[in-house]
């Protein structure tokens, strides 16, 4: 264990020993046992079983697929996956029969069994028990992700898991150790890693265009406050419940994933420690009070504190580069997934749109120079499938490119782009930010889920030097 990690584990341990026991939580109470549990989990150590970074699982000519959760994103994924060669959709599971049937109706090509699994809350296990499924695609609400993924891996399936992959430190470790034990991939479905400007800046960084990376920023700023209270938007108001029970950066991976890839996190670099600060809540409880006047279901939310509107978290990496993350889903700001890279030679920023690049302090590059950079540095993956992905859609094409790349990797027996260590590292910021917010923005160590193997792990491929032979099926 290196000196930095040891020192910050010690710092976190001071809180665990009670030296921060008098610290107030955002809701005004003493530090809860649950938050103390976060420190306890951070301090635990694990022994590696098998390195899943760079692991090439046996090739699958046909990827037999089952879906859990098709009320929103999962339904769109069913349609996208049905457009990819070598995919057989075997099962579709949701607690609501009408959602499962609607998702099946979106299948855009013939030859899919797509058996419907509905009814009991744990009916998804029946689908995972099937021997003729290779990959389980999970798009349920956050609190269920880890349990479903672990069960699927233990029953011989690779897993594609919506974000965040887990909401506790313990479950992040469970995902890692289960993936290593079973040698089954646990891929986080972070679509922003496949957005076009993010991939362009990733390749620029790898080619040394930015020089040494000094600082990166990422965000998820999206006004979805009204949807928290709309029955048809979130099953059982699950996202409202998350924002009422937790105070931190609950959705870190959109901003964090792309910059972690640029900084080679888990593949030559690692996250060391973080601090987090939350504003007061100026709108969530007020909205609950307003709506509870006509809908008594929300009276409980009108009477208790909610998550602070803006969360700002700062992260230190082993390389000395810093990261700033923001999260705000409850104030009327324009949408932003702030993507910022600041290096010793160049600078890039997306949001406000479009993405821009500068090589000095005077101004950003002119459109003609930006076009030249795009022509020279756009990764091979984007040149191969990017325009087709745009035509099919899914957040401008990045969703389809993400799904296509995953299937192409599995069919060709290639390492996946985003492995279980990424899933755990990017997701663990959620609970760690909760602890820091509750404890006066104290720093807390970020677990090394690679267990030291980050020093030798190699970056993932973005130019399709292998694979790239999976076709798209016409609707």
The 8 nearest C-alpha neighbors of each residue, nearest first, counted from 0:
[[1, 5, 2, 4, 451, 3, 450, 447],
 [2, 0, 4, 3, 5, 6, 451, 317],
 [1, 3, 5, 4, 6, 0, 7, 8],
 [4, 2, 6, 5, 1, 7, 271, 317],
 [3, 5, 7, 6, 2, 1, 8, 271],
 [4, 6, 2, 8, 3, 7, 9, 1],
 [7, 5, 9, 3, 8, 4, 2, 10],
 [6, 8, 10, 9, 444, 4, 5, 11],
 [7, 9, 11, 5, 10, 6, 444, 12],
 [8, 10, 12, 6, 7, 11, 5, 13],
 [9, 11, 7, 12, 13, 8, 6, 14],
 [12, 10, 8, 13, 9, 443, 14, 7],
 [11, 13, 15, 9, 14, 10, 8, 16],
 [14, 12, 16, 10, 15, 11, 18, 9],
 [15, 13, 19, 17, 18, 12, 16, 11],
 [14, 16, 12, 13, 17, 35, 38, 11],
 [17, 15, 13, 14, 18, 12, 19, 20],
 [16, 18, 20, 14, 19, 15, 13, 21],
 [19, 17, 14, 20, 13, 16, 15, 21],
 [18, 20, 14, 17, 22, 21, 438, 13],
 [21, 19, 17, 22, 18, 30, 14, 29],
 [22, 20, 19, 23, 29, 30, 18, 17],
 [21, 23, 19, 20, 438, 30, 29, 24],
 [24, 22, 29, 28, 27, 30, 21, 437],
 [23, 25, 437, 27, 26, 28, 30, 29],
 [24, 26, 27, 437, 23, 436, 246, 28],
 [25, 27, 24, 28, 304, 23, 305, 303],
 [26, 28, 24, 25, 23, 29, 30, 304],
 [29, 27, 24, 23, 26, 30, 25, 31],
 [28, 30, 23, 24, 31, 22, 21, 27],
 [31, 29, 24, 23, 22, 20, 28, 34],
 [32, 30, 33, 34, 29, 35, 28, 24],
 [31, 33, 35, 34, 36, 30, 37, 29],
 [34, 32, 36, 31, 35, 37, 30, 434],
 [33, 35, 37, 36, 31, 32, 434, 30],
 [36, 34, 32, 37, 38, 33, 15, 31],
 [35, 37, 39, 33, 34, 38, 32, 40],
 [38, 36, 34, 40, 35, 39, 41, 168],
 [39, 37, 41, 35, 36, 40, 15, 11],
 [38, 40, 36, 42, 37, 41, 35, 43],
 [39, 41, 37, 43, 42, 38, 169, 168],
 [42, 40, 38, 39, 43, 446, 37, 168],
 [41, 43, 39, 40, 8, 38, 44, 12],
 [44, 42, 40, 41, 39, 45, 38, 446],
 [45, 43, 42, 46, 41, 450, 40, 446],
 [46, 44, 47, 43, 450, 172, 176, 448],
 [45, 47, 48, 44, 450, 176, 49, 449],
 [48, 46, 49, 450, 45, 50, 179, 176],
 [47, 49, 179, 180, 46, 50, 176, 45],
 [50, 48, 179, 47, 51, 180, 182, 178],
 [49, 51, 52, 179, 48, 54, 47, 452],
 [50, 52, 54, 53, 49, 179, 418, 182],
 [53, 51, 54, 50, 418, 456, 414, 420],
 [52, 54, 414, 51, 55, 457, 456, 415],
 [53, 55, 51, 414, 52, 56, 50, 413],
 [56, 54, 414, 413, 412, 53, 57, 415],
 [55, 57, 412, 54, 58, 413, 414, 409],
 [58, 56, 412, 55, 59, 409, 411, 413],
 [57, 59, 412, 410, 411, 409, 56, 60],
 [60, 58, 410, 61, 62, 409, 57, 411],
 [59, 61, 410, 58, 85, 62, 411, 409],
 [60, 62, 85, 59, 86, 63, 410, 87],
 [61, 63, 86, 59, 133, 85, 64, 87],
 [64, 62, 87, 132, 133, 88, 86, 61],
 [63, 65, 88, 134, 132, 89, 135, 87],
 [64, 66, 90, 135, 89, 91, 88, 136],
 [67, 65, 136, 91, 135, 92, 137, 90],
 [68, 66, 92, 137, 93, 138, 136, 91],
 [67, 69, 139, 138, 93, 73, 70, 92],
 [70, 68, 73, 74, 71, 93, 99, 98],
 [69, 71, 98, 68, 74, 73, 72, 93],
 [70, 72, 73, 69, 74, 75, 68, 138],
 [73, 71, 75, 74, 76, 138, 69, 70],
 [74, 72, 69, 76, 138, 75, 71, 68],
 [73, 75, 69, 102, 77, 76, 72, 71],
 [76, 74, 78, 72, 77, 73, 79, 71],
 [75, 77, 73, 79, 78, 74, 80, 72],
 [78, 76, 74, 80, 75, 79, 81, 73],
 [77, 79, 106, 81, 105, 75, 76, 80],
 [80, 78, 76, 82, 81, 77, 399, 75],
 [81, 79, 82, 77, 83, 78, 76, 402],
 [80, 82, 78, 79, 83, 106, 107, 108],
 [81, 83, 472, 80, 79, 471, 107, 108],
 [84, 82, 471, 80, 472, 81, 86, 470],
 [83, 85, 470, 471, 86, 472, 469, 82],
 [84, 86, 61, 62, 83, 60, 87, 469],
 [87, 85, 62, 61, 84, 63, 83, 88],
 [86, 88, 63, 111, 64, 89, 62, 85],
 [89, 87, 64, 111, 113, 90, 63, 65],
 [90, 88, 113, 112, 64, 65, 87, 114],
 [89, 91, 113, 114, 65, 88, 115, 66],
 [92, 90, 66, 115, 65, 113, 116, 114],
 [93, 91, 116, 67, 66, 117, 115, 68],
 [94, 92, 68, 95, 117, 99, 67, 69],
 [93, 95, 117, 118, 120, 96, 119, 92],
 [96, 94, 93, 98, 97, 117, 99, 118],
 [97, 95, 99, 98, 117, 100, 94, 93],
 [96, 98, 100, 99, 95, 101, 102, 93],
 [97, 99, 101, 96, 100, 95, 70, 102],
 [98, 100, 102, 96, 101, 97, 93, 91],
 [101, 99, 103, 97, 102, 98, 96, 104],
 [100, 102, 104, 98, 103, 99, 97, 105],
 [103, 101, 74, 99, 105, 104, 100, 98],
 [102, 104, 100, 105, 101, 106, 99, 113],
 [103, 105, 101, 102, 106, 100, 107, 99],
 [104, 106, 102, 78, 103, 107, 101, 77],
 [107, 105, 78, 104, 81, 103, 108, 77],
 [106, 108, 474, 81, 105, 78, 82, 109],
 [107, 109, 81, 474, 106, 82, 110, 472],
 [110, 108, 111, 107, 106, 81, 112, 474],
 [109, 111, 112, 108, 87, 88, 113, 86],
 [112, 110, 88, 87, 113, 109, 89, 108],
 [113, 111, 89, 114, 88, 110, 90, 87],
 [112, 114, 90, 89, 88, 111, 91, 115],
 [115, 113, 90, 112, 89, 91, 116, 92],
 [114, 116, 91, 90, 92, 113, 117, 99],
 [115, 117, 92, 91, 122, 114, 93, 123],
 [118, 116, 94, 93, 96, 92, 122, 95],
 [117, 119, 94, 120, 122, 116, 95, 96],
 [118, 120, 122, 121, 117, 94, 123, 116],
 [119, 121, 122, 94, 118, 123, 117, 93],
 [122, 120, 123, 119, 124, 125, 118, 94],
 [123, 121, 119, 124, 125, 120, 116, 117],
 [124, 122, 121, 126, 125, 92, 127, 67],
 [123, 125, 127, 122, 126, 121, 128, 150],
 [126, 124, 128, 123, 127, 122, 129, 121],
 [125, 127, 123, 124, 128, 129, 90, 122],
 [126, 128, 124, 129, 125, 151, 123, 154],
 [129, 127, 125, 126, 124, 154, 130, 151],
 [130, 128, 127, 131, 126, 132, 125, 154],
 [129, 131, 132, 128, 133, 127, 155, 154],
 [130, 132, 129, 133, 63, 89, 64, 128],
 [133, 131, 63, 64, 130, 134, 129, 65],
 [134, 132, 156, 63, 62, 64, 157, 131],
 [133, 135, 157, 64, 156, 158, 132, 63],
 [136, 134, 65, 158, 66, 64, 159, 137],
 [135, 137, 159, 66, 158, 160, 65, 67],
 [138, 136, 67, 160, 139, 66, 161, 159],
 [139, 137, 68, 73, 161, 67, 72, 136],
 [138, 140, 68, 137, 141, 67, 143, 144],
 [141, 139, 142, 143, 237, 138, 144, 238],
 [140, 142, 143, 144, 139, 163, 165, 166],
 [141, 143, 144, 140, 166, 165, 145, 146],
 [144, 142, 141, 146, 145, 140, 147, 139],
 [145, 143, 147, 141, 146, 142, 164, 148],
 [144, 146, 148, 165, 147, 143, 149, 170],
 [147, 145, 149, 148, 144, 143, 150, 170],
 [146, 148, 150, 144, 145, 149, 151, 143],
 [147, 149, 145, 151, 150, 146, 158, 144],
 [150, 148, 152, 146, 151, 147, 145, 153],
 [149, 151, 153, 147, 148, 152, 146, 154],
 [150, 152, 154, 148, 156, 153, 149, 127],
 [153, 151, 156, 155, 149, 154, 150, 157],
 [152, 154, 150, 151, 155, 149, 181, 177],
 [155, 153, 151, 152, 156, 150, 128, 127],
 [154, 156, 152, 153, 151, 157, 183, 181],
 [157, 155, 152, 133, 134, 151, 154, 158],
 [156, 158, 134, 184, 183, 152, 133, 185],
 [159, 157, 185, 135, 134, 184, 136, 148],
 [160, 158, 186, 136, 187, 185, 137, 135],
 [159, 161, 187, 137, 188, 186, 164, 158],
 [162, 160, 188, 138, 187, 137, 163, 164],
 [163, 161, 164, 188, 187, 160, 189, 252],
 [162, 164, 426, 165, 161, 141, 250, 252],
 [163, 165, 162, 422, 426, 144, 160, 161],
 [166, 164, 145, 163, 171, 167, 170, 426],
 [165, 167, 430, 429, 142, 163, 426, 427],
 [168, 166, 170, 169, 430, 165, 171, 427],
 [167, 169, 171, 170, 427, 40, 172, 37],
 [168, 170, 172, 167, 171, 40, 173, 37],
 [169, 171, 173, 172, 167, 168, 165, 174],
 [170, 172, 423, 168, 174, 173, 169, 165],
 [171, 173, 175, 169, 170, 174, 176, 168],
 [174, 172, 170, 176, 175, 171, 177, 169],
 [173, 175, 177, 171, 172, 176, 178, 170],
 [176, 174, 172, 178, 173, 177, 419, 179],
 [175, 177, 179, 173, 178, 174, 180, 172],
 [178, 176, 180, 174, 179, 175, 173, 181],
 [177, 179, 183, 175, 181, 182, 176, 180],
 [178, 180, 49, 176, 182, 177, 181, 48],
 [181, 179, 177, 178, 182, 176, 48, 49],
 [180, 182, 183, 178, 179, 177, 153, 152],
 [183, 181, 179, 178, 180, 184, 51, 49],
 [184, 182, 157, 178, 181, 152, 156, 185],
 [183, 185, 157, 186, 158, 178, 182, 418],
 [186, 184, 158, 419, 418, 159, 157, 178],
 [187, 185, 159, 418, 417, 419, 160, 184],
 [186, 188, 160, 422, 189, 159, 161, 417],
 [189, 187, 161, 160, 190, 186, 159, 162],
 [190, 188, 191, 187, 192, 162, 253, 252],
 [189, 191, 192, 398, 193, 188, 397, 401],
 [192, 190, 194, 193, 189, 253, 257, 397],
 [191, 193, 257, 190, 194, 189, 256, 197],
 [194, 192, 397, 191, 190, 401, 198, 195],
 [195, 193, 397, 191, 197, 192, 196, 198],
 [194, 196, 198, 197, 199, 193, 381, 397],
 [195, 197, 199, 198, 194, 200, 354, 349],
 [198, 196, 200, 199, 194, 195, 201, 257],
 [199, 197, 201, 195, 196, 200, 193, 194],
 [198, 200, 196, 377, 202, 201, 197, 195],
 [201, 199, 203, 197, 202, 198, 204, 196],
 [202, 200, 198, 204, 261, 199, 203, 197],
 [201, 203, 205, 199, 204, 200, 206, 198],
 [204, 202, 200, 206, 208, 201, 205, 199],
 [203, 205, 201, 207, 202, 206, 208, 209],
 [206, 204, 202, 207, 203, 201, 208, 261],
 [205, 207, 203, 204, 208, 202, 209, 376],
 [208, 206, 210, 204, 205, 209, 203, 211],
 [207, 209, 203, 210, 204, 206, 345, 344],
 [210, 208, 345, 342, 344, 207, 204, 343],
 [211, 209, 344, 343, 207, 342, 208, 212],
 [212, 210, 342, 343, 213, 209, 344, 207],
 [211, 213, 342, 214, 341, 210, 320, 209],
 [212, 214, 320, 342, 341, 211, 321, 343],
 [215, 213, 321, 341, 320, 322, 212, 340],
 [216, 214, 340, 322, 339, 341, 321, 258],
 [217, 215, 323, 339, 322, 338, 324, 337],
 [216, 218, 254, 337, 338, 324, 255, 336],
 [219, 217, 254, 325, 336, 337, 324, 326],
 [218, 220, 336, 326, 335, 254, 221, 325],
 [221, 219, 327, 335, 334, 328, 326, 218],
 [220, 222, 328, 334, 223, 219, 327, 335],
 [221, 223, 328, 329, 331, 224, 330, 332],
 [224, 222, 226, 328, 225, 221, 329, 227],
 [223, 225, 329, 226, 227, 222, 328, 283],
 [226, 224, 227, 223, 228, 229, 222, 286],
 [225, 227, 229, 228, 223, 224, 232, 233],
 [228, 226, 239, 225, 224, 229, 238, 236],
 [227, 229, 226, 225, 230, 236, 239, 224],
 [230, 228, 226, 232, 231, 227, 225, 233],
 [231, 229, 232, 233, 228, 236, 234, 235],
 [230, 232, 229, 233, 234, 226, 236, 235],
 [231, 233, 229, 230, 226, 234, 227, 236],
 [234, 232, 236, 231, 237, 235, 230, 238],
 [233, 235, 236, 237, 232, 230, 231, 70],
 [234, 236, 237, 233, 230, 238, 240, 231],
 [237, 235, 233, 234, 239, 238, 227, 240],
 [238, 236, 240, 235, 239, 233, 234, 241],
 [237, 239, 241, 240, 236, 227, 242, 233],
 [238, 240, 227, 242, 236, 241, 237, 243],
 [239, 241, 243, 237, 238, 242, 244, 236],
 [242, 240, 238, 244, 243, 239, 245, 237],
 [243, 241, 239, 306, 240, 244, 245, 305],
 [242, 244, 305, 240, 241, 245, 306, 239],
 [245, 243, 241, 242, 240, 246, 305, 306],
 [246, 244, 242, 241, 243, 306, 247, 433],
 [247, 245, 306, 433, 307, 242, 244, 248],
 [248, 246, 433, 432, 249, 310, 429, 245],
 [247, 249, 429, 250, 326, 310, 251, 432],
 [248, 250, 429, 247, 251, 326, 246, 245],
 [249, 251, 248, 252, 163, 429, 326, 219],
 [252, 250, 248, 253, 255, 254, 249, 429],
 [251, 253, 255, 256, 254, 425, 250, 426],
 [254, 252, 255, 191, 251, 256, 219, 189],
 [253, 255, 217, 218, 252, 336, 256, 251],
 [254, 256, 252, 258, 253, 217, 257, 259],
 [255, 257, 259, 252, 258, 253, 254, 192],
 [258, 256, 192, 260, 259, 255, 197, 261],
 [259, 257, 261, 260, 255, 256, 262, 215],
 [260, 258, 262, 264, 256, 261, 257, 255],
 [259, 261, 263, 257, 258, 262, 264, 256],
 [260, 262, 258, 201, 259, 263, 204, 257],
 [261, 263, 259, 260, 264, 258, 268, 212],
 [264, 262, 260, 266, 268, 261, 267, 259],
 [263, 265, 268, 269, 259, 266, 262, 260],
 [266, 264, 453, 269, 268, 267, 263, 449],
 [267, 265, 456, 453, 263, 457, 264, 458],
 [268, 266, 454, 453, 263, 265, 264, 456],
 [269, 267, 264, 263, 265, 266, 317, 318],
 [270, 268, 264, 265, 317, 316, 271, 453],
 [269, 271, 316, 317, 315, 445, 272, 264],
 [272, 270, 316, 445, 315, 317, 444, 269],
 [273, 271, 444, 445, 443, 315, 314, 270],
 [272, 274, 314, 442, 313, 443, 315, 444],
 [273, 275, 442, 313, 440, 312, 435, 441],
 [276, 274, 312, 440, 432, 435, 436, 311],
 [275, 277, 436, 311, 440, 310, 312, 278],
 [278, 276, 310, 307, 309, 436, 311, 279],
 [277, 279, 307, 309, 308, 310, 280, 276],
 [278, 280, 307, 281, 308, 277, 306, 309],
 [281, 279, 307, 308, 282, 306, 283, 305],
 [280, 282, 279, 283, 308, 285, 284, 307],
 [281, 283, 285, 284, 280, 286, 329, 330],
 [284, 282, 286, 285, 305, 280, 287, 281],
 [285, 283, 287, 286, 301, 282, 305, 288],
 [284, 286, 282, 288, 283, 287, 289, 301],
 [287, 285, 289, 283, 284, 288, 282, 290],
 [286, 288, 301, 284, 290, 285, 289, 300],
 [289, 287, 301, 285, 291, 286, 290, 284],
 [288, 290, 286, 287, 291, 292, 285, 293],
 [289, 291, 287, 292, 288, 293, 294, 286],
 [292, 290, 294, 297, 295, 288, 298, 293],
 [291, 293, 290, 289, 294, 288, 295, 298],
 [292, 294, 291, 290, 295, 289, 296, 297],
 [295, 293, 291, 296, 292, 290, 297, 298],
 [294, 296, 291, 297, 298, 293, 292, 290],
 [297, 295, 294, 298, 291, 299, 300, 290],
 [296, 298, 291, 295, 300, 299, 287, 294],
 [297, 299, 301, 291, 295, 300, 296, 302],
 [298, 300, 301, 302, 297, 303, 296, 295],
 [301, 299, 297, 302, 298, 303, 287, 284],
 [302, 300, 288, 287, 298, 299, 284, 303],
 [301, 303, 300, 299, 298, 304, 284, 288],
 [302, 304, 300, 301, 305, 299, 284, 243],
 [305, 303, 26, 284, 306, 243, 302, 280],
 [304, 306, 243, 284, 242, 283, 280, 307],
 [307, 305, 246, 242, 243, 280, 245, 308],
 [306, 308, 280, 279, 278, 277, 309, 246],
 [307, 309, 280, 327, 329, 278, 306, 279],
 [310, 308, 327, 278, 277, 307, 326, 311],
 [309, 311, 277, 326, 325, 276, 248, 247],
 [310, 312, 325, 276, 324, 275, 277, 309],
 [311, 313, 275, 324, 274, 323, 276, 325],
 [312, 314, 323, 274, 273, 322, 275, 324],
 [315, 313, 273, 322, 321, 272, 323, 316],
 [316, 314, 321, 271, 272, 270, 273, 320],
 [315, 317, 270, 271, 319, 318, 320, 269],
 [316, 318, 319, 269, 268, 271, 270, 315],
 [319, 317, 316, 320, 268, 269, 315, 262],
 [320, 318, 316, 317, 321, 315, 213, 214],
 [321, 319, 213, 214, 316, 318, 212, 315],
 [320, 322, 214, 315, 314, 316, 215, 319],
 [323, 321, 215, 314, 216, 313, 214, 324],
 [322, 324, 313, 216, 312, 314, 217, 215],
 [325, 323, 217, 312, 218, 311, 216, 313],
 [326, 324, 218, 311, 310, 219, 312, 217],
 [325, 327, 219, 310, 220, 248, 309, 218],
 [328, 326, 220, 309, 308, 329, 221, 219],
 [329, 327, 222, 221, 223, 220, 330, 224],
 [328, 330, 224, 222, 327, 308, 223, 282],
 [329, 331, 222, 332, 328, 327, 308, 282],
 [332, 330, 222, 333, 329, 221, 328, 224],
 [331, 333, 330, 334, 222, 221, 220, 335],
 [334, 332, 335, 331, 221, 220, 222, 351],
 [333, 335, 221, 220, 332, 336, 222, 219],
 [336, 334, 220, 337, 350, 219, 333, 221],
 [337, 335, 218, 219, 254, 338, 217, 220],
 [336, 338, 217, 218, 350, 335, 349, 339],
 [339, 337, 217, 349, 348, 216, 336, 254],
 [340, 338, 348, 216, 215, 347, 337, 349],
 [341, 339, 215, 347, 346, 214, 342, 348],
 [340, 342, 346, 214, 213, 212, 215, 345],
 [343, 341, 212, 209, 213, 211, 345, 344],
 [342, 344, 210, 211, 345, 209, 212, 213],
 [345, 343, 209, 210, 342, 358, 208, 346],
 [346, 344, 358, 209, 342, 357, 343, 341],
 [345, 347, 341, 357, 340, 356, 342, 358],
 [348, 346, 356, 340, 339, 355, 357, 341],
 [349, 347, 339, 355, 354, 338, 340, 356],
 [348, 350, 354, 338, 352, 351, 337, 353],
 [351, 349, 352, 337, 335, 353, 348, 354],
 [350, 352, 349, 353, 335, 354, 337, 348],
 [353, 351, 350, 354, 349, 355, 348, 335],
 [352, 354, 349, 351, 355, 350, 348, 196],
 [353, 355, 349, 348, 352, 196, 350, 356],
 [356, 354, 348, 347, 349, 363, 353, 357],
 [355, 357, 347, 363, 346, 364, 348, 358],
 [356, 358, 363, 346, 364, 359, 345, 347],
 [359, 357, 345, 344, 346, 356, 360, 363],
 [360, 358, 357, 361, 345, 362, 344, 346],
 [359, 361, 362, 358, 357, 363, 346, 345],
 [360, 362, 359, 363, 357, 358, 364, 356],
 [363, 361, 360, 357, 364, 359, 358, 365],
 [364, 362, 357, 356, 355, 365, 361, 358],
 [365, 363, 357, 356, 368, 369, 366, 362],
 [364, 366, 368, 367, 369, 363, 370, 362],
 [367, 365, 369, 368, 370, 364, 371, 355],
 [368, 366, 370, 369, 365, 371, 364, 372],
 [367, 369, 371, 370, 365, 366, 364, 372],
 [370, 368, 366, 372, 371, 367, 364, 373],
 [369, 371, 373, 367, 368, 372, 366, 374],
 [372, 370, 368, 374, 369, 373, 375, 367],
 [371, 373, 369, 375, 370, 374, 376, 368],
 [374, 372, 370, 377, 376, 371, 375, 369],
 [373, 375, 371, 372, 376, 377, 370, 369],
 [376, 374, 372, 373, 377, 371, 370, 378],
 [375, 377, 373, 372, 374, 378, 199, 202],
 [376, 378, 199, 373, 374, 375, 379, 381],
 [379, 377, 462, 380, 381, 461, 376, 202],
 [378, 380, 462, 382, 381, 463, 383, 461],
 [381, 379, 462, 383, 378, 382, 463, 461],
 [380, 382, 385, 383, 379, 384, 378, 377],
 [381, 383, 379, 380, 385, 384, 378, 377],
 [382, 384, 380, 381, 379, 385, 467, 386],
 [383, 385, 381, 387, 386, 382, 388, 380],
 [386, 384, 381, 388, 387, 382, 383, 389],
 [387, 385, 389, 388, 384, 390, 382, 381],
 [386, 388, 390, 389, 384, 385, 391, 396],
 [389, 387, 396, 385, 391, 386, 390, 399],
 [390, 388, 396, 392, 386, 387, 391, 395],
 [389, 391, 387, 388, 392, 386, 396, 395],
 [392, 390, 388, 389, 387, 396, 393, 399],
 [393, 391, 396, 389, 395, 390, 388, 394],
 [392, 394, 398, 396, 395, 399, 397, 391],
 [395, 393, 396, 397, 398, 392, 190, 399],
 [394, 396, 392, 393, 389, 397, 398, 388],
 [397, 395, 389, 392, 388, 393, 399, 398],
 [396, 398, 194, 193, 400, 399, 395, 190],
 [399, 397, 393, 401, 190, 396, 400, 394],
 [398, 400, 402, 401, 396, 397, 388, 403],
 [399, 401, 397, 403, 398, 402, 388, 404],
 [400, 402, 398, 404, 399, 403, 190, 193],
 [403, 401, 399, 405, 404, 400, 406, 398],
 [402, 404, 400, 406, 405, 401, 399, 407],
 [403, 405, 407, 401, 402, 406, 400, 408],
 [406, 404, 408, 402, 407, 403, 401, 409],
 [405, 407, 409, 403, 408, 404, 410, 402],
 [406, 408, 404, 410, 405, 409, 469, 403],
 [409, 407, 413, 405, 411, 406, 410, 412],
 [408, 410, 406, 412, 411, 407, 58, 59],
 [411, 409, 59, 58, 407, 60, 408, 412],
 [412, 410, 58, 408, 409, 413, 466, 407],
 [411, 413, 58, 409, 57, 55, 56, 410],
 [414, 412, 408, 55, 411, 409, 415, 56],
 [415, 413, 55, 53, 54, 408, 416, 412],
 [414, 416, 417, 408, 418, 413, 405, 53],
 [415, 417, 459, 418, 414, 460, 405, 186],
 [418, 416, 186, 415, 421, 187, 419, 422],
 [419, 417, 186, 421, 420, 185, 415, 52],
 [418, 420, 422, 185, 421, 175, 186, 423],
 [421, 419, 423, 422, 418, 448, 424, 449],
 [420, 422, 424, 419, 423, 418, 425, 417],
 [423, 421, 419, 187, 420, 425, 424, 164],
 [422, 424, 171, 420, 426, 421, 425, 427],
 [425, 423, 421, 427, 426, 422, 420, 448],
 [424, 426, 252, 423, 422, 427, 421, 428],
 [427, 425, 163, 423, 428, 424, 164, 429],
 [428, 426, 429, 424, 425, 430, 423, 168],
 [427, 429, 431, 426, 432, 430, 425, 251],
 [428, 430, 249, 427, 248, 432, 431, 426],
 [431, 429, 433, 432, 167, 428, 427, 166],
 [432, 430, 428, 434, 433, 429, 427, 435],
 [431, 433, 247, 435, 275, 429, 430, 434],
 [434, 432, 247, 430, 436, 431, 246, 435],
 [435, 433, 431, 437, 432, 436, 34, 438],
 [434, 436, 440, 432, 438, 441, 275, 437],
 [435, 437, 440, 276, 433, 275, 438, 434],
 [438, 436, 24, 434, 435, 439, 25, 433],
 [439, 437, 435, 436, 22, 440, 441, 434],
 [438, 440, 441, 436, 437, 435, 22, 23],
 [441, 439, 435, 436, 275, 274, 276, 438],
 [440, 442, 435, 439, 438, 274, 443, 275],
 [443, 441, 274, 273, 435, 272, 440, 444],
 [442, 444, 11, 272, 273, 7, 445, 441],
 [445, 443, 272, 7, 8, 271, 446, 273],
 [444, 446, 272, 271, 270, 447, 443, 273],
 [447, 445, 448, 41, 444, 424, 271, 270],
 [448, 446, 449, 450, 445, 451, 269, 270],
 [447, 449, 450, 420, 446, 424, 423, 175],
 [448, 450, 452, 447, 451, 453, 420, 265],
 [451, 449, 448, 447, 452, 47, 46, 45],
 [452, 450, 453, 449, 454, 447, 0, 448],
 [451, 453, 454, 449, 455, 450, 456, 50],
 [454, 452, 265, 266, 456, 267, 451, 455],
 [453, 455, 267, 452, 456, 266, 451, 268],
 [454, 456, 453, 452, 457, 267, 266, 451],
 [457, 455, 266, 453, 454, 452, 267, 52],
 [458, 456, 266, 455, 459, 53, 267, 52],
 [459, 457, 266, 263, 460, 456, 267, 260],
 [458, 460, 416, 457, 461, 415, 53, 414],
 [459, 461, 462, 458, 463, 416, 464, 465],
 [462, 460, 380, 463, 378, 379, 459, 202],
 [461, 463, 379, 380, 378, 464, 460, 381],
 [464, 462, 465, 380, 467, 461, 379, 466],
 [463, 465, 462, 466, 460, 467, 461, 379],
 [466, 464, 463, 467, 413, 411, 462, 460],
 [467, 465, 468, 411, 463, 407, 464, 408],
 [466, 468, 469, 463, 407, 465, 383, 380],
 [467, 469, 466, 470, 407, 411, 465, 410],
 [470, 468, 407, 467, 84, 471, 83, 85],
 [471, 469, 84, 468, 83, 472, 467, 85],
 [470, 472, 83, 84, 82, 473, 469, 403],
 [471, 473, 82, 83, 84, 474, 470, 108],
 [474, 472, 471, 82, 108, 107, 83, 470],
 [473, 107, 108, 472, 82, 81, 106, 471]]
